[in-house]
C-alpha cells in the first residue's frame, strides 16, 4: 500500500506541474492575442479623438482668413463680429471662439467669459509667431477641461496681426464614449488623465516613476502591477466599471500631445487558459486512473482466478442438484398450468349450467306450453275426423308440427348451450347467436315481466367467435339485465347491433345502473341480494374472459337516461367465397 501511495502522489505532482506549464503557455498566448486586439482598439480610439479635435483646428484656420476677423483686428469692426463668432460656435459645437490682438489680448469672443490675459499661453504665442498652436487646460468659468487651437491671422503686408483661438469642450468629446468597452483614457505629459470613457478616472495622476494611477484626492485604492510574458498586467480595485485584472497598453498621440492607454479585462483569457490546463490535467488523471485500475484489475484477477478454480468444482455439484430441482419444478408447473386450464374450462361450463339452472323454470314453461297445445290439437283432430271434417283435422296436425319444430329448436339450443366448446375462434353468424340466446332466456324474461326489444339486422353479420361461448356471454348479459330490473317500475331491455369499423352488440336496461363500473368484471363481485337470483359474482368475469379470448372487448357503463349498458365489440370475419 505504501508503494502504491508513493506512485500515486508522484503522478499527481507530475500532472500538477504539466497543468501549470500548460496554463502559463495558454495564458501567454491569450495575452498576445488580447494585446493585438487591444492595440487595434486603442489605435481606433486615438484616431477617433484626433479626428474630432482636428475638425476644430481646421475651423480655426478657416476663420483666420475671414474678412470680419481682419476688420476686427485693424480697428474697423462692422458691428456683427460677435454675432458671427457666436453663430460659428453654435454650428460647430465649439465652446468659444476668440479673436486676439498681436499682444494676446482679447479683442472679442462668442461668449465673452474667457480671461483676457491669454498672451502667456504657449499655443497663443506660437500662433502669434505665425504657426498653428494647440494645447489643453482649464477654460473656467466655462469648463474645467478644454482643448485649444490657435491659428495666426495675417495682414495684407504678410505680417501677423492677431490670432483666432478655438476652444473645444472635452466634456462633449468623451461623453459619447462613456461606458463603452474597453476602458480607455488619455493622459497628458504630466501623467494626468484628461479624457476617458470612464468618468471616475478623470484627473487621476500617475505617480512619478511608477505605474498605475492615484486619485487627486483621498487614499489611493488597491493596485498591483506585474509583467507576464512581456505584458504589463494591472491588478485593480478601482470600482465596478473597471476590470479587476487588466492588460495595460499605451500608444503615443504626438498630434495632440497625449498618450492613449487602454485596460483590457483578462478574466476571459485566464478562464480559457484554466480550462485548457484543466482539460490536460483531466486527461492525464483519466489516463493514469485507467492504468492504475488496469493494474489493480490484473492483480485482482490473479487473486480471483485462484478462488474461481476452487469454487467451480464446488458449484458444479450444486448446479447439478439445482438443475434436477428445476426439471422437477418445470414438470410441476406444466401440470399446474394444465390443471388451471381445465379449471377455467370447468368454470365456464359451470357458469353455463348455473345459467341453465336459473332459467330452468322459464325453459320448462317454454316446453310445457307447446306440449299442452299439441295435446289439445290432437284431441280436436280426432273429433274432427269422427265428424267427417278432415280439413279441420289437417289444420290441427299442421299446428302440431309447428309446435314440435318449436320444441325441437328450444331443445337444440339447450344442447348447444350445454356442450363443451374448445378451439380457436371461427366464423359465425352474429344474428343467429343473438336469437338463440333470446330463445333460451324467453321464459325468464316473460316471467320477470320484462319487455325485450330486438331489431334483427337486415342481413347476415359474420364475426370471429364461437357459437356456444358467445351465446353464453349473451345469455349472462340478458339474465343479469332481467335480474337488475326486478324492482324497476319500467322494465325494458333493448338489444341493438351497431355496424361501424367493428360490430358491437349493446344491451341497455332500465334498472338502477352499475354502482362501481370499474369493478363489475372482477371475480366474485355481485350486487344481487341473497335469494333465488343471487349468484357468486362469476358470470361477468367469465364473460369478460370469453370475449377477450375471442379477440373482442366488453365494457359496462351507466346510461345518461338511467340504467346500465353493456357493449360487446367483436371482430368482423370475411365471408367465405361460395362455390360456383
C-alpha positions in Angstrom: 0.0 0.0 0.0 2.8 2.4 0.8 4.4 1.8 -2.6 1.1 2.4 -4.4 0.6 5.7 -2.4 4.0 7.0 -3.4 3.4 6.2 -7.0 0.0 8.0 -7.0 1.5 11.0 -5.2 4.3 11.3 -7.7 2.0 11.0 -10.6 -0.3 13.8 -9.2 2.7 16.1 -8.8 3.8 15.5 -12.4 0.2 16.2 -13.6 0.2 19.4 -11.5 3.4 20.6 -13.0 2.2 19.8 -16.5 -1.1 21.6 -15.9 0.8 24.6 -14.6 3.0 24.8 -17.7 0.0 24.4 -20.0 -1.8 27.2 -18.1 1.2 29.6 -18.3 1.7 28.9 -22.0 -2.0 29.2 -22.8 -2.2 32.4 -20.7 0.7 34.0 -22.5 -0.7 33.1 -25.9 -4.1 34.5 -24.9 -2.4 37.7 -23.7 -0.6 38.0 -27.1 -3.9 37.8 -28.9 -5.6 40.1 -26.5 -2.8 42.7 -26.9 -3.1 42.6 -30.7 -6.8 43.3 -30.5 -6.2 45.9 -27.8 -3.7 47.8 -29.9 -6.2 47.9 -32.7 -8.9 49.2 -30.4 -6.5 51.8 -28.9 -5.4 53.0 -32.3 -9.0 53.3 -33.4 -9.9 55.3 -30.2 -6.8 57.6 -30.7 -7.7 58.2 -34.4 -11.2 59.0 -33.4 -10.1 61.5 -30.8 -7.6 63.1 -33.1 -10.1 63.3 -35.9 -12.7 65.0 -33.6 -10.2 67.6 -32.4 -8.7 68.2 -35.9 -12.1 69.5 -37.1 -11.8 72.4 -34.7 -8.2 73.1 -35.8 -9.4 73.3 -39.4 -12.2 75.6 -38.4 -9.8 77.9 -36.6 -7.7 78.1 -39.8 -10.8 78.9 -41.9 -11.9 81.6 -39.5 -8.4 83.2 -39.5 -9.0 84.0 -43.2 -12.4 85.5 -42.7 -12.7 89.2 -43.6 -14.7 90.0 -40.5 -11.8 88.8 -38.3 -9.3 91.0 -40.1 -11.6 94.0 -39.8 -12.0 93.5 -36.1 -8.1 93.4 -35.7 -7.4 96.5 -37.7 -9.9 98.5 -35.7 -12.7 98.7 -38.2 -15.3 96.3 -36.8 -18.6 96.2 -38.7 -20.6 95.5 -35.6 -21.5 91.9 -36.5 -18.3 90.2 -35.5 -19.5 88.9 -32.1 -22.7 87.6 -33.8 -20.5 85.9 -36.5 -18.4 84.2 -33.8 -21.4 83.1 -31.8 -23.0 81.6 -34.9 -19.9 79.7 -35.9 -19.5 78.4 -32.3 -23.1 77.2 -32.2 -23.0 75.4 -35.5 -19.7 73.7 -34.8 -20.5 72.8 -31.2 -17.4 74.8 -30.1 -17.3 76.1 -26.6 -16.0 79.5 -27.6 -14.3 81.4 -30.5 -12.0 84.3 -29.7 -10.0 86.9 -31.6 -6.7 88.0 -30.0 -4.6 91.0 -30.9 -0.8 90.8 -31.6 -0.1 91.0 -27.8 -2.5 88.2 -27.0 -5.2 90.5 -25.6 -8.8 89.6 -26.2 -10.4 91.7 -28.9 -13.8 89.9 -29.0 -15.3 86.5 -28.4 -18.5 84.5 -28.9 -19.1 84.0 -25.1 -17.1 86.9 -23.6 -16.2 84.9 -20.5 -12.6 83.9 -21.1 -9.8 85.8 -19.3 -8.2 88.5 -21.3 -4.6 87.7 -20.5 -4.1 84.8 -22.9 -0.8 86.0 -24.4 1.2 84.0 -21.9 -0.1 80.6 -23.1 2.4 78.7 -25.3 -0.1 77.8 -28.0 -1.2 81.5 -28.3 2.5 82.7 -28.5 3.1 80.1 -31.2 0.1 81.4 -33.3 1.3 85.0 -32.8 4.6 83.9 -34.3 2.8 82.6 -37.5 2.4 78.9 -36.7 -0.6 76.8 -35.6 -0.7 76.3 -31.9 -2.6 73.8 -29.7 -2.9 72.7 -26.1 -5.3 71.8 -23.3 -6.2 73.2 -20.0 -8.9 74.9 -18.0 -11.3 77.3 -19.6 -13.1 78.4 -16.5 -15.7 79.6 -15.8 -16.9 77.8 -18.9 -15.4 74.4 -18.3 -12.6 72.7 -16.4 -11.5 70.6 -19.4 -10.9 72.3 -22.7 -8.7 71.9 -25.8 -7.4 75.0 -27.6 -6.5 75.5 -31.3 -4.8 78.9 -32.2 -4.4 80.0 -35.8 -2.5 83.2 -36.9 -4.2 86.0 -38.8 -2.1 87.6 -41.4 -2.4 91.2 -42.6 -2.2 92.5 -46.2 1.6 93.0 -45.7 2.1 89.4 -44.7 2.7 90.1 -41.0 0.8 88.6 -38.1 -1.8 91.0 -36.9 -3.5 88.7 -34.4 -4.8 85.2 -33.8 -8.0 83.1 -33.7 -8.5 80.8 -30.7 -10.9 77.9 -30.9 -12.0 76.5 -27.5 -13.3 72.9 -27.5 -15.2 71.4 -24.5 -13.7 68.0 -23.9 -16.8 67.0 -21.9 -18.6 66.8 -25.1 -15.9 64.8 -26.8 -15.7 61.9 -24.4 -19.4 62.0 -23.4 -20.4 59.7 -26.3 -17.7 57.3 -25.3 -18.7 56.7 -21.7 -19.5 53.1 -20.8 -18.1 51.6 -24.0 -15.6 48.7 -23.9 -12.7 48.5 -23.3 -11.8 51.1 -20.6 -9.7 53.8 -22.3 -8.2 57.1 -21.1 -5.7 59.7 -22.4 -3.0 61.3 -20.3 -1.0 64.4 -20.9 2.7 64.9 -20.5 2.3 65.3 -16.7 0.5 61.9 -16.4 -2.9 63.4 -15.7 -6.0 61.7 -17.1 -7.7 64.3 -19.2 -10.0 62.3 -21.5 -11.7 58.9 -20.7 -14.7 56.8 -21.3 -14.8 56.1 -17.6 -15.6 59.4 -15.9 -14.4 58.1 -12.5 -10.8 58.2 -13.8 -10.7 61.9 -14.9 -7.9 64.0 -13.3 -6.2 60.9 -11.8 -2.4 61.3 -11.7 0.3 58.8 -12.5 2.9 58.6 -9.6 6.3 59.8 -10.8 8.4 56.9 -12.0 5.7 54.3 -11.1 2.9 52.5 -12.9 -0.7 53.0 -12.2 -2.9 56.0 -11.2 -3.9 57.7 -8.0 -6.9 59.9 -7.4 -6.4 63.7 -7.0 -7.9 63.5 -3.5 -8.2 60.8 -0.9 -6.4 57.5 -0.3 -5.1 55.5 -3.3 -7.2 52.3 -4.0 -5.5 48.9 -4.1 -3.2 48.5 -7.1 -0.5 46.0 -8.2 1.4 45.7 -11.4 3.5 42.8 -12.8 4.9 41.6 -16.1 3.8 38.3 -17.6 5.4 37.3 -20.9 6.4 40.9 -21.7 2.9 42.2 -21.0 2.0 44.6 -18.2 -0.8 43.3 -16.0 -2.6 45.7 -13.6 -4.5 44.3 -10.7 -7.1 46.9 -9.8 -9.6 47.7 -7.2 -10.9 50.9 -8.8 -14.6 50.2 -8.9 -17.3 48.1 -10.5 -17.0 49.6 -14.0 -13.3 48.7 -14.4 -11.8 45.1 -14.6 -10.3 43.5 -11.5 -7.3 42.4 -13.5 -6.4 44.0 -16.9 -3.8 44.2 -19.6 -2.4 47.7 -19.8 -1.5 49.0 -23.3 -0.3 52.5 -24.4 0.1 54.5 -27.6 1.6 57.9 -28.1 -0.5 60.6 -29.8 2.0 63.4 -30.6 -0.5 65.2 -32.8 -2.5 66.3 -29.7 0.3 65.9 -27.1 -1.3 63.0 -25.2 -0.8 59.3 -24.6 -3.6 56.8 -25.2 -4.0 54.0 -22.7 -6.4 51.0 -22.5 -7.3 48.4 -19.9 -8.3 45.0 -21.3 -10.1 42.5 -19.0 -8.0 39.3 -18.8 -10.7 37.3 -16.9 -11.8 35.5 -20.1 -8.2 34.8 -21.1 -7.5 33.4 -17.6 -10.6 31.3 -17.8 -9.7 29.9 -21.2 -6.1 29.1 -20.0 -7.5 27.5 -16.9 -9.9 25.4 -18.9 -7.1 24.2 -21.2 -5.0 23.3 -18.1 -7.9 21.6 -16.5 -8.6 19.6 -19.7 -5.0 18.4 -19.9 -5.0 17.6 -16.2 -8.3 15.7 -16.6 -7.0 13.7 -19.5 -3.8 12.8 -17.6 -5.7 11.9 -14.5 -8.1 9.8 -16.5 -5.3 8.0 -18.4 -3.5 7.5 -15.1 -6.6 6.2 -13.4 -7.2 3.8 -16.2 -3.6 2.5 -15.9 -4.0 2.2 -12.2 -7.3 0.4 -12.5 -5.9 -1.9 -15.1 -3.0 -2.8 -12.8 -5.4 -3.3 -9.9 -7.7 -5.3 -12.1 -4.9 -7.6 -13.2 -3.9 -8.2 -9.6 -7.5 -8.8 -8.6 -8.0 -11.2 -11.5 -5.0 -13.1 -10.4 -6.4 -13.5 -6.9 -9.9 -14.2 -8.2 -8.6 -16.8 -10.6 -7.4 -19.0 -7.8 -10.6 -18.6 -5.9 -12.6 -19.3 -9.0 -10.9 -22.5 -9.8 -11.8 -23.7 -6.3 -15.4 -22.6 -6.5 -16.0 -24.0 -9.9 -15.7 -27.5 -8.7 -17.8 -26.7 -5.6 -20.5 -25.1 -7.6 -20.7 -27.8 -10.3 -22.2 -30.2 -7.8 -24.6 -27.6 -6.6 -25.6 -26.8 -10.2 -26.4 -30.4 -10.9 -28.6 -30.6 -7.9 -30.3 -27.3 -8.8 -30.8 -28.4 -12.4 -32.6 -31.6 -11.1 -34.9 -29.4 -8.9 -35.6 -27.1 -11.8 -36.6 -30.0 -14.0 -39.0 -31.2 -11.3 -40.4 -27.7 -10.8 -40.9 -27.3 -14.6 -42.9 -30.6 -14.7 -45.0 -29.5 -11.7 -45.6 -26.1 -13.3 -46.8 -27.7 -16.6 -49.1 -29.9 -14.6 -50.4 -26.9 -12.6 -51.0 -25.0 -15.9 -52.9 -27.9 -17.4 -55.0 -28.1 -14.2 -55.6 -24.3 -14.4 -56.8 -24.6 -18.0 -59.0 -27.4 -17.0 -60.3 -25.5 -14.1 -61.0 -22.5 -16.3 -62.9 -24.7 -18.8 -64.8 -26.3 -15.9 -65.6 -22.8 -14.5 -67.0 -21.7 -17.9 -69.1 -24.9 -18.1 -70.3 -24.4 -14.5 -71.3 -20.9 -15.4 -73.4 -22.2 -18.3 -75.0 -24.9 -16.2 -75.7 -22.3 -13.5 -77.4 -20.1 -16.0 -79.4 -23.1 -17.2 -80.4 -23.8 -13.6 -81.7 -20.2 -13.2 -83.6 -20.4 -16.5 -85.0 -23.9 -15.8 -88.4 -22.6 -14.8 -88.7 -20.5 -17.9 -87.5 -23.3 -20.2 -89.9 -25.7 -18.6 -92.7 -23.2 -19.3 -91.5 -22.9 -22.9 -91.6 -26.7 -23.4 -94.8 -27.3 -21.3 -96.9 -24.8 -23.3 -96.3 -26.4 -26.7 -96.9 -29.9 -25.2 -100.3 -28.8 -23.8 -101.1 -27.2 -27.2 -100.1 -30.5 -29.0 -102.4 -32.5 -26.7 -105.3 -30.1 -27.3 -104.8 -30.0 -31.1 -104.5 -33.9 -31.2 -107.8 -34.4 -29.3 -109.6 -31.9 -31.5 -108.2 -33.6 -34.7 -109.7 -36.9 -33.5 -113.1 -35.3 -33.0 -112.9 -33.6 -36.4 -112.1 -37.0 -38.1 -115.1 -38.6 -36.3 -117.4 -35.7 -37.5 -116.1 -36.1 -41.1 -114.1 -32.8 -41.2 -110.7 -33.9 -42.5 -109.7 -30.3 -43.5 -110.1 -29.1 -39.9 -108.2 -32.1 -38.7 -105.3 -31.4 -41.2 -105.1 -27.8 -39.8 -104.6 -29.1 -36.3 -102.0 -31.6 -37.5 -100.0 -28.7 -39.2 -100.2 -26.8 -35.9 -99.0 -29.9 -34.0 -96.0 -30.0 -36.5 -95.2 -26.3 -35.9 -95.2 -26.8 -32.1 -92.9 -29.8 -32.5 -90.4 -27.8 -34.5 -90.5 -25.0 -31.9 -89.8 -27.6 -29.1 -87.0 -29.0 -31.2 -85.4 -25.6 -31.7 -85.5 -24.9 -28.0 -84.0 -28.4 -27.2 -81.4 -27.9 -29.9 -80.4 -24.5 -28.3 -80.2 -26.1 -24.9 -78.0 -28.9 -26.1 -75.7 -26.5 -28.0 -75.5 -24.2 -25.0 -74.7 -27.0 -22.6 -72.0 -28.7 -24.7 -68.3 -28.1 -24.1 -66.7 -25.9 -26.8 -62.9 -25.6 -27.3 -60.6 -24.5 -30.1 -59.8 -21.3 -31.9 -62.4 -18.6 -32.8 -64.3 -19.5 -36.0 -66.5 -17.7 -38.4 -70.1 -17.5 -37.1 -73.3 -15.5 -37.9 -74.0 -12.9 -35.1 -77.7 -12.7 -35.6 -78.3 -16.4 -35.1 -76.3 -16.4 -31.8 -78.4 -13.5 -30.5 -81.7 -15.1 -31.5 -80.6 -18.4 -29.8 -79.8 -16.5 -26.6 -83.1 -14.8 -26.7 -84.9 -18.1 -27.2 -83.1 -19.6 -24.2 -84.0 -16.7 -21.9 -87.5 -16.0 -23.2 -89.2 -17.8 -20.4 -87.1 -16.0 -17.8 -87.8 -12.7 -19.5 -91.5 -13.2 -19.6 -91.7 -14.4 -16.0 -90.0 -11.2 -14.8 -92.4 -9.0 -16.8 -89.6 -7.5 -19.0 -90.3 -6.3 -22.4 -87.4 -7.3 -24.7 -86.9 -5.2 -27.8 -84.6 -6.5 -30.5 -84.4 -5.3 -34.1 -82.7 -8.0 -36.1 -80.1 -7.0 -38.7 -81.3 -6.9 -42.3 -78.6 -9.3 -43.5 -76.1 -11.8 -42.0 -73.3 -10.4 -39.9 -70.2 -12.6 -39.7 -67.8 -12.3 -36.7 -64.9 -14.2 -35.2 -66.0 -16.3 -32.2 -67.6 -19.5 -31.0 -71.4 -20.0 -31.0 -71.5 -21.7 -27.6 -69.1 -19.3 -25.8 -70.6 -16.2 -27.4 -74.1 -17.5 -26.7 -73.1 -17.9 -23.0 -72.0 -14.3 -22.9 -75.3 -13.0 -24.4 -77.3 -15.3 -22.0 -75.4 -13.9 -19.0 -75.9 -10.3 -20.0 -79.7 -10.8 -20.7 -80.3 -12.7 -17.4 -78.2 -10.1 -15.4 -80.3 -7.3 -17.0 -83.6 -9.0 -16.2 -82.5 -9.6 -12.6 -81.3 -5.9 -12.2 -84.8 -4.7 -13.3 -86.6 -6.7 -10.6 -87.5 -3.6 -8.6 -87.9 -1.2 -11.5 -91.3 0.3 -12.5 -90.4 0.2 -16.2 -88.8 -3.0 -17.3 -87.4 -2.7 -20.9 -84.4 -4.4 -22.3 -83.1 -3.3 -25.7 -80.7 -5.4 -27.7 -79.1 -3.3 -30.5 -76.5 -4.1 -33.1 -74.3 -1.3 -34.5 -72.2 -1.7 -37.6 -69.1 0.5 -37.6 -65.5 -0.4 -38.1 -66.2 -3.3 -35.7 -69.5 -4.9 -34.9 -70.9 -4.1 -31.4 -73.9 -5.5 -29.6 -75.5 -3.2 -26.9 -77.7 -4.5 -24.0 -79.5 -1.5 -22.5 -81.8 -1.9 -19.4 -83.8 0.4 -17.3 -82.5 -0.9 -14.0 -80.7 1.1 -11.2 -77.4 1.1 -13.1 -73.9 -0.1 -12.1 -72.7 1.0 -8.7 -69.0 0.5 -9.4 -68.3 0.2 -13.1 -64.6 -0.3 -12.7 -65.1 -3.5 -10.6 -68.1 -5.0 -12.4 -65.9 -7.6 -14.2 -63.9 -8.6 -11.1 -64.4 -12.2 -9.9 -66.9 -12.7 -7.0 -68.2 -9.1 -7.3 -72.0 -9.1 -7.3 -74.8 -6.7 -6.3 -77.5 -9.3 -6.2 -79.2 -9.8 -2.8 -79.5 -13.2 -1.2 -82.4 -15.2 -2.8 -83.2 -17.2 -5.8 -81.4 -14.7 -8.2 -78.3 -14.4 -6.0 -75.0 -15.6 -7.6 -71.3 -16.0 -6.9 -70.3 -13.0 -9.0 -68.5 -15.0 -11.7 -70.9 -14.5 -14.6 -69.5 -11.2 -15.9 -65.9 -12.3 -15.0 -66.4 -15.4 -17.2 -68.0 -13.4 -19.9 -65.0 -11.0 -19.8 -62.6 -13.8 -20.3 -64.6 -15.4 -23.1 -64.8 -12.1 -25.1 -61.1 -11.4 -24.6 -60.3 -14.9 -25.8 -62.3 -14.2 -29.0 -60.3 -11.1 -29.7 -63.1 -8.7 -28.7 -63.9 -6.3 -25.9 -66.7 -6.0 -23.3 -67.5 -2.8 -21.4 -70.1 -1.8 -18.8 -71.3 1.8 -18.2 -74.3 3.8 -16.9 -76.6 5.5 -19.4 -77.5 9.2 -19.1 -81.2 8.3 -19.1 -80.7 5.7 -16.4 -79.9 2.1 -16.3 -76.9 0.2 -17.4 -75.4 -0.5 -20.8 -73.1 -3.4 -21.7 -71.4 -3.4 -25.0 -69.7 -6.4 -26.6 -67.4 -5.5 -29.5 -66.4 -8.3 -31.9 -64.0 -8.5 -34.9 -65.5 -8.9 -38.3 -64.9 -12.1 -40.2 -64.6 -12.2 -44.0 -67.4 -14.1 -45.7 -66.1 -17.2 -47.4 -66.5 -17.3 -51.2 -69.2 -19.7 -52.2 -68.5 -22.4 -54.7 -69.7 -21.7 -58.2 
